[in-house]
Amino acid sequence: MIEKGKHYDISSEFRSCSYCEWCIEYDVHFILVCPLYNSLRNNYISDTYAKHPSVDKLYRLMYSIDTDTTRNCAMYIYYAFKERNTYLENCV
């Protein structure tokens, strides 16, 4: 809903996470918070970023110059979108 809501002109306060439903889905939630992706997060995102998540930590993760961190973040995002799509297909 982070991007999809923009395209469908859905106000940001109504872009709730399809898994949590009680919170707004935005970048920090998707990458560092949502419990749907905990196992992926444990595999790909360092506790440095995931523990006590914040916008600042997300920025540091996304702008990291460390090759392994960048690769792992990209893999996390790729697999999280796959997992999200599978979850949404099973909910219908």
N, C-alpha and C positions, 0 to 999 in steps of 0.2 A: 504493500500500500504506500510505501515511501514515494515511489515514482508513479505508480498506476493512478493514485489519487489525484496527482497533478494533471494527468491527461484526461481524467474524467471530471475534472473540476470539483473534486470532493474537498471540502474544507479540512485543513490539517487536524482539527480536533475530532474529526470523524473517521480518521484513517487508523482504525484499531488493528492490532495484531490479530491475525486469523487464528492463532493458537492460544494466545493469552486472553484476548478479547477485553480485558480490563485495562489495557494500556495502549497508548498511541505507538504505532509502529514507525520508528524513524531509525536512522543509521546506527546510533549507539545501541538501541534495543536489539536490532537485527544482528549486529556483529558481536556485541559484548554481553547482552543480558538475556535474551529469550531462551527459556529452558528447553525449547524444542531442539536447539542446536548444542546443548551442553556437551555431548560426546564429541562432536566435531570441534567445538571450541577447545576441549581438553587436548585434542590431537594436534591442532594447528595454531592456536593462539597462546602465547606465553601468559603465565599468571601475572606478569608485570602489567599487562594491559587488562586482562579479564577480571582481576581482583579489584574491587571497588571501582567499577567502570565509570567513566566520565567522558565528556566531549573532548577534553584535553588528551586523555589517553587514546581515544579514537584517532585524533589528529596525529599524535606521535606514532601510532601504529601505521596509519595510512601513508605518512610521509617518511617512514623509516628508510634509511639508505642501506640497511643490512639486507643483502640478497636473500638469505634464508627467511627472514621475517617477511619480506615482500612476497616471496613465493608461497610461503605458508598462508599468508593472508589471502592471496588470490585463490589458493586451493580451498580454503575455508569458504569463501564467498561462492565459489563454483558449486561445491558440494551442499552448502546450505540452501542454495536456490533449488537444487535437485530435490533435496529432502522436503523443502517447502512445497514444491509442486506435487510430490507424492502425497504429502499430507493433505493438500487441498483436493486432490483427485479422490482420495479415500473418504473425504468428508461429504462429498456430493451424493 
